[in-house]
Amino acid sequence: MWGGEHVLYHHPSGKTHLLNEGSALLLRCVLITPKDVAAAARELAELQGGLLDERFVGHVTGLIMRFDELGLVEPVPT
Amino acid sequence: MAAAPATVATLGPDGFKARLIGEGLGLRLGPFDVLLRVRVPHITSALYHLYRHYPLLDADRVFSCHLSMYRVRAWRKGGTPMVRTLIDGRVPHEDMPAAHALPVLEWALNLAIVMRHQGYLMLHSAVVEREGCALLLPASPGHGKTTLCAALAHRGWRFFSDEFGLVKPGTRAALPVPRPMPLKNESIDVIRTFAPDAHLGPSVAGTRKGTVAHVRAPIASIARAAEPAAIRWVVFPRWVAGAALELEPVPKARAFMELATNAFNYEPLGLAAFQTVRQIIDQADCYHLAYSDLEEAVVRLSSLPSAVPA
């Protein structure tokens, strides 16, 4: 981590990703246990001291979908 | 005191030619031992002048790679004479015009290094050194890295490479591979003017990259080709016509991504490459450089402080 930006090496794909502070927080602190998008958004908003509104939930949904595409997270059965 | 190793010059032009077309010429290029066999008479003299200061190896050893080039017969009357290249007995690309043999041979040497030495992290970067600190100049083709590198190499910097930032994984030490520097098009006259003492090979027109002429690596850099240096600066250069000089710090995470994506073999090396780039970026000052005036760029880079701030 340098200056609020994170560089992540993903072993299974061998790819390297650049993450901003929010994305890194979501991946490293929020998605360490299974949860739905609403819970993830709520927890991230609390960690960042930000507003939890529809726009933010949409943003977190987009991030989780992108993480899934990259193989950084995976869906689990509920 | 150990005797200095024999250089290619000890063969003289005739002995050089005989080796090239006969048993092969063993050359040490930084960490690589290469056996060259070249049966293309019109480039022999230029090759001799470009390589005369390199350590000469006897042919009775294991080489990192064997590189051959020979003329092939034109199948139709009036056809363009062509040359064929072999790397360890295999033909890596189509035959090329014999008139372009010299740059083609140099490109084949680059290819041989990339193909045969995947154990090193290979950054697509020029590298020079001063006061024990290496400066990486990673850039895509056309950004002026060879020209800038040639200029620095003729203003007191030790020349490592204009093409390969070679790093042993797990370290942040750049390894020298001093080879002739291929200038293209307008850069040829730029360097002739900037460094009148530079030795340039013949200009070869009409290649895939336009007109190409090689600058011989400085003798002192060849003599110290076994001495690595820790990477102290990473500067991403870009020549922009008419631009005022700008040297802007780059956030380290951005520099990491730029450096990693610029490597020839970052993904095949996997975690070892990631850790090596991290080590480099952690310890280096990173900048974007935009310039149009070569003299100004050389002065600015030469003023970068080598001491690491406490």
Interface residues (C-beta under 8 A of the other chain):
Chain A: M1 W2 G3 E5 H6 V7 Y9 H11 G14 K15 T16 L18
Chain B: P251 K252 A253 R254 F256 M257 A260 Y266 E267 G270 L271 F274 R278 I281
